[in-house]
């Protein structure tokens, strides 16, 4: 598939207006709950995907009326509509009862299109015959629960049928002239991109006309939630974030035949019920991002993102993190780095201010510092930026307009490795910062510690790394970081730093500000006694260690875990509580 054809858009073209869905709950349950496991599939919630505004005390005409009110109030339109029999298994009843219930619903409004959500093991011949009759008067689509083509996964998630049942059901529906879409979940436990590709290939050999695709979601109260929260359950659950899912969905769709329609691209369950993944993008944002991603070939190494304050950042797929807070890249720089270090005041009162920028990344922090110096027109700013991966710098350049100052700054840094003006200069040092910093014969007044988070990039958050930082920090010098992680604060305190906290921005907790001298950095709030108790009297503040400054991430993390276990055996509590 090279062209995205969305189901709703195709209906709008053929019916000359957008058709809104009215969800219907027949309160039928499903064979997997009643006949097999009792609790259904491991991912299924108690309400069986029932629409949020429905409750089971509503009779069918009341459900239609409620749906029409919802459509009118939200979209300002009346019919015609799509009758969407979605929750649980909407064919799991004797055909005589199905005929009665469906007729009752379809008599309540103008429903030229009917979508029936069901399972491949709930379509006996008499039900397919009835659907064929219904299809003579309306456009009927069956949304068939497939989830995956892998029998091992179907068994693991307690699906209750194998993929052979899918083949049999869709061929029977096709023989009856009934259109069919495959409901598929990407990210099921144990599956990889290669498994997704096999599912797409298997579906492409069958007479489906559409796909309803969405990411695995861990919902409260499900067996999947227990697996996700309890590693001892023995089933790793790693839901996909927006960017991972976009890459997986793009590859999946490209493997499908041309002309298939997309009935849905991502799930949108009640946010209060979703434990994971916690996407920062809303549904509309994701759809816009995906359309662009797919159109561009899905080859972005670092996808670009517009943050809440209008400034831009990138996403790093290896670390599964944004380079800056999505609450605002520019705002984070201002509130977590420039203000806490009082860089403006230093420039006004010092002839030269030297800044060590750990993690140049997209150049946002270094660029903001340089612009501040140029705007003030006082003193001299010298910035040394440490960066491992120059690809991020190259990816950042197109984020900015060609005539913008930031574009000019980044292009100079990319081409020459340095930028210089009357009041400021910035020099880029590439390579592993643990090896490049010891070779710098410089002392800095300010350190911007802006590596990826400690759990992802512990190499630049160890006690040994901060010892090297302290060796390059002037008396009265200050380090600022967005991180408030206890192992980070614990390492800084053990090395003799004074600690304070910057104001929260984009996170519940503020960042950390550390003074080389054992005093609270000027102008910031000191840590509370509770925070110090946690650092000093529990394993939470146990620093990461990398004595030789060259250990890999896994080694640093395993060493930290072993140290914490040893302290626990010696009686140090996991957490300090008053």
N, C-alpha and C positions, 0 to 999 in steps of 0.2 A: 504494500500500500504506500503510494507516494503522495496521495491527496487525501486530506482529512474531510470526511463527509459526516457531519453531525446529524443524528436522527431528527432532532427538533427542527433543524434548518431545512431538511428535506421535506418534512411534513408541511412546514410553512410555505414552501415553494409550491407543493402540490395542492394544498387546501387554501392557499392565498391568504393565510393568516397564521399566526403562531398559536398552536394548540397547547393549552395548559393541562397538566395532569391533575386528576382528582383521585387520590389514593383511597382504596377500599379494603377494609379488613373483614374477611369472612369468618374469622375466628376458628380456623380449621386445624391449626396445629400442623404437624408433618409426620410422615411415616418414621422418620429417624427418632423423633421424640416418643412416639407411642409404641412403636413396634420393636425398637432396637436398643438404644442407649438410654432412653428416658429423658436425657437432658439435651439431646441434639448435638449438632456440630460444635466443636470446641470454641469457635469464634462467635457463635450465635447468641445474641442477647435474649433475655426473657421475653421481650416484646416481639421477637421475630421480624425486626425491621419495620414494624408498624410506623406509619407517619406520626409525627409528634403531636399533631392536633387531634388525633383520634383516640378514643378509649373504647373498650369492648362493651360498654353499656349502650352505645349508640346503635340503633337499628339501621338498616341499610339506607332508607330514604334520608334519615338524619345525617348519615355520613356524607351522602351526596350534597345535602344542603350545606353542611359545614364546609365541605370542599369548595363549593361555589362561592360562599361568603369569603373564604380565605383568598381565592383567586381574585375576586372583585376588589377586596380591600388592598391586596398587595400589588396587583397589576392593573387594576382599573378596567377590567374587561369581563365580558360574559362569554358564553360558549361560542362555537362548539368546543368540546373537551375530549381529553383522553381518559378513558376509564382504566385505572391502573390497579389491578388486583395484585398487590405486591407482597404483603406480609405473610410469613410462613409459606405454606404450599397451597396455592389457590386452586388446585384441582384434586385435593385430597378429600373426596367425598363421593358418594354414589352420583352417577351422572344425572339422575332425576332431580336431586337436590341442587346440583350445580346449575342445571337449566333454570330452575325456579329462582335461585338467588341472583344469577346474572341477569335474567329477564327483569327482575324487580329493580335492579340498579339501572339498567340501560333504559328503562322507561322513565327515569327521573330527570333526564337531561339529554341534550344532543351529544351523543357519543359516537362519532364516526370511526374512531380508532379505539381498539381494546388491546391492552397489554396484560398478559397472564404470566405471573411469576410462578414457576413450579420446578419440580425435580424430575430427572429422567425415570425415576422409579414410581412416579405417580401419574402415569399417562397410559392407562389400559386402552385397548382398542375402542371400546365404547366412548371413552372420553375424547379420543382423537376424532371419532366420527361426529360427536357433538360440536367440537371446535371447527370441524370442516363446515358444518351447517351454519354456525355463527359467522364464519368467514365469508359466506355467500352474501351477507347483508352488511357487513362491516369489515374494516381492515383489522385483522387479528394478527398480533405478534405474540409468540411465546418466548418468554425470557427464561431460558433453561439454565438451571444451576449446574455449572461444570466445575468451576474453581481451578482445576488443574487436570492435565492428562496423565499424571503419574499416580499409579495405583498405590504406591508406597505412601504417598502423601495423603491420598484419600483415606487410607486406612488410619494413618496417624491422626488426622483431624476428625475422625469418627464420622465420616461422610455417609457411610451406609450403602454405598454403591461403588462400582468400579467404572473405568472409562468405557468399557464395552457397553454399559447401559446408556451412556451418552450417545454413542454411535447408533445404537438401535433406536433410541427415541427421536433423534433429529432426522434420521432417514424416514421414519414413519410419519413424522410431521410434514416433511418435504413431499412425501408421496401423496399426502392429503391436501397439498397446496397451501400449507400454513407457513408463514414466514417465521423464522426462528433466529433469536440472538443468543449468544453464549455469554453467560455470566462468569467472569474469571477474576480471581484474586491474585495479585502479584505480591510476593513477600511471605508466602506461607512458610512455616518452619521447615528448615532443612533444604529449601529450594534456592537455587542460584540463577544467574542470568542464563546459563546454559539450559537449565530446566524450563525457564520461561520460554526460551526459543523452541524447545521441543513441543511444548503445549501449543504455541502458535502454529507450528508446522502441522501438528495433528488436527487442529481445528480447521486449518486451511484445506484439508482433504475432505471435509464434510460439508453438507449443503446448508451451512449457516449463511445468513445475509447480514448479520450485525454482531457487534460485541459490546457487552457492558463490562467495562474494566474498572477496577478500583484497587487501591492499596489495602493491604492488611491493616485492620485497626484492632487494637486491644481494648475491648469494652469491659466496663465494670461488671463483676458478677459472673464472668464467663470462665470456663476452664482455661482458656488461653491467657486470661489475666493471671491466673495462678501460676502458669508456666513462666510468664514474663517476670513476675515479681519474686519467684522462688527458684534460684539456680539449682537447688537440690532436686527440683522436679525432673531434671535431666533432659529437658527439651529446650534448646536455645531459641529464643524468640527475639528477632532483631528487625523491627519494623523499619520501613524505608522512609527517609525524610523526603522533602519536596524534590530535591535535585536528583537523588538516587531513583526516586520513583519516575521522574520525568525521563531519565535515561532509560530505565527499564521499559516504561510504557512506549517510548518512541521506537525502541528496538523491536518490541512485541508487535506493534502496529505495522511496522515496515515488513514484517515477516508474513502478514496476512494478505490474502488476495486483494487486488484492486477492486474498488466498488463497494466493499463492506462499509456499513454505517456504524457510527459510534453512538451507542445509546446513552452511555455515560462514561466519563473519563476519570473521575475520582469520587470517593465516598464523602458524604457530608453528614455523619451522625451527630447527634446532640453533643456539643463540646463538653458538657458536664459528664458525659458517659465515657469519653475517650481518654484512656490512660496513656496510650502511645499509638502512633507517633504524635508529638505535639508540633504540628506545623505552624509556622508563623504566618504563612500566606493564607489568606482567605480563598474560598473556592474561585471567585472571579479573578483574583490575582494569579492563582495557579493556572487557570485556563489561558489567560493572556500570556503568561510566561511560556506555557507549553506550546502554544501556537507558534510563537517566535522561535523557540528552541527547535521544534520539528521542522519549520520552514528553513532554518539555517543549517539543517543537516544533523543537529544534535551533536555537534563536535566541540562545543565550548569546553575548554579545560577548566576554566574558572568562570562560572556563570555570573553575569552582572546583576546587581540588585539595587533598586532605588529605596533608600531607607526612609523612615517616617518624617525626617526633617528635610527631605528632598535631596540630600547628599547621597553619594553612591558608594557601594562597596562590592566585593566579590565573595563568592562562596568557594571554600576549599574542599573538594570531594574526599581527599585523603583524611583530613582531620574532622570532616563532617561539621564544620563550623564556618560562620561568616568571619571575614577579617575584622569587621567592626560591628557594633551593636546595630540591629535593625531598627532600634528606636531612633537612631541618627548617628551616622559616621562622624559628621562634623561636630555634633553635640557631644559625643563621647570624647573626642579629642579635647574639646574645650573644658568639659567638666571633670575629666579623669586625668588629664595631663597638663594642660597649660595653666589652668587656675590653681590646682593644688601645689604646683611647683613654683608659683608666683613668678613665672618666666618674664612677664611684662615688667614687674618691679625690678627684677634683677637686671634687665636690659637698661633700665633707666638709671641704675646706680652703680653698675659695673662697667668697666671699659671693655671687657670681653667676657662672654658667657659661653661655656662649652656644654654641649648636650650630647649624651650618648643615647642613640635611638636603637633599641634592641628589637629588631623586626621591622625593617623598612616597609615591607609589604607593598601597599599601594601608595605609600608616600604621604598619607593623610596627616600623620603626626608631624613628620619632618617638614612637610609643605606648610602646615599651619604655623609652625614655629618660625620658619623663614619669612612668611608673610607678615607675621606679627612684628618681627624685627624691622622689616622694610617699612611697615606702616608707622611704627613709632619713630623711626629715623634717629635712634639713639643707640649708642654702644655698638658692639660687634658680636654677632652670633656665629658660633662655629658648631656645626652638627656633624657627627660621625654616625652613619647608619649602618647597622650590621644586617645582612640579608643572605639567606641560604639559596633561595630560588629566584633567579632573575625573571623567570617566566611570569611571575605575578606582576612585576613591573610592566612587562610588555602587555599583559592583559589589561592593566589599569589605564593605559594611555587612551584607548578608544572610549572610555567612560566620559571623557570631557570634550567639550566643544573645541574645535581647532583653534579658535581665537582666545581661549581662556588662559589665564595665568597658570593654572594647574597643569594644563596640557603642555605648555611650554616648559614648566619645571620638570615634569616627568620625562619629556623627550630629551632634555639635556642630561638628566640622570641616567637614562637608558643608553644614550649615545656616548657620553663622556665619563659617566660615573661620578660626575660632580656638577655643582651649580654654584655660581658666585655672582654676587651683586655688591653694591657699595656697603650695605650693612649686614650682609649675611653670606655664609657659604655652607654648602652641604656636600659631604663626601660619602660615597657608597663603598663599603667593604664587603665583598661577597665571600661566601664559604661558611663552614660551620663556626658559629660565633664562639664556641668553646675553644676553638683553636686560634681564631683571629684576634679576639680581645686580649689575650695575654701578650701578644706582640705589639700592642699599641702603647707607646711610651707617652701617654697623655693622662691628665687628671681632669675629671669632668665635674661641673657644678650641678648638673641635673641628669638623671637617667629616666628615660621613658622605657619601662619594661612592658613590652606589648607583644610577647610571643603568644602562640595559641595556648589554650587552657592547660593547666598542669596535668590533668588526666590524659590529655592527648599528646602533649609536647613536654613531658617532664624534664627533658634534657636541659631546658632553660629555666627551671624553677627549683633546682636543687640547692642545698646549703652550700655546696662547693662552688656552684656558679655564682651565688650571691657573695661568697667570700672574694671571688675574683672581681666582681663588681665593686665591692667595698674598697679593694686595693686601688681602684681607679677613680674613686670618689673623693672629692676635696673635703676638707674640714667644713662642716656646715652644709655639705651637699645633700641633695634630696633625691630619692627614687620615688616614682609614681607608677602605679599600675591599676588596671581595671579589676584585677583579681583580689578577692577577699578570702581565698582558700586558706584553711587553717595550716596545712603544711607549709605554705608560703610564708605566712605571718610567723609561724613557729621558727622557720629557718632564719628569718631576718632578726627576730628577737634574740636567738641564741648567738648571733654574730655581733650583737651589741647595738643594733639599730634602735632608735626610738620610733614608735608606731602611732599612726593616726589613721583616720578614715575619711575619704572624700565623700561628697554627697551622692546618694544613689542616682543612677541614670540608666534607664533601660533594664535594670535589675533591682531586686528587692534590697540587696545590700550594697553599700558603697564600696569603692575601691580601697586600695591600701596606699598610704603615703608613709615613707620611711626616711628618717633623718640619720645620717652617718653617726652623729653623736647620740648618746642615750637620752634623748629628749623628744617631746612631741613636736613634730614639724609645725612651724609657724602658720597660723591661719587655718588649721584643720582641726576637726574634732578628735579628741583622744579616744583610744579604745576604752570600752567600758570594763569594769572589774570582771564582769561575767566573761567577756571575751578573753581577758588575760587568764582567768581560771581555766577556760577551755584549753588555751595554749599550753599552760604550765602543768595542769593536773589531769590530763587525759591523753589518750593516744591520738586524738584528732589533730594535735599540733605537731605530730612527728614529721620532721622534714624528709624530703626525698634526698638520696645520697648518690653521688657520682664522683668519688675521690679523684679519679684520674681524668675526669672531664672528657670521656670518650665512650662511655657505655651507651648501648642502644636502649630505646624506650622500654622494651620488654624487661631487660635486665634491671633497669632503675625501678620499675613498678614491682617486680618480684622481690627485689631487695627491700623495698619499702614495706611490702606485705609481710615479709619474714620478720622485720624489725618490730612491726606492730604486734604480731603474734607473740614474739618474745616478751615484749612489754606487758601484754595482757596476762601472760603466765606469771609474771612477776607482781601482778596485782594492780597495774595501772588501768584505770577504767577506760572503756571505749569512749565515754562521753562524760563530761563534768556536769553535774546537776546540783543546783543550790539545795 
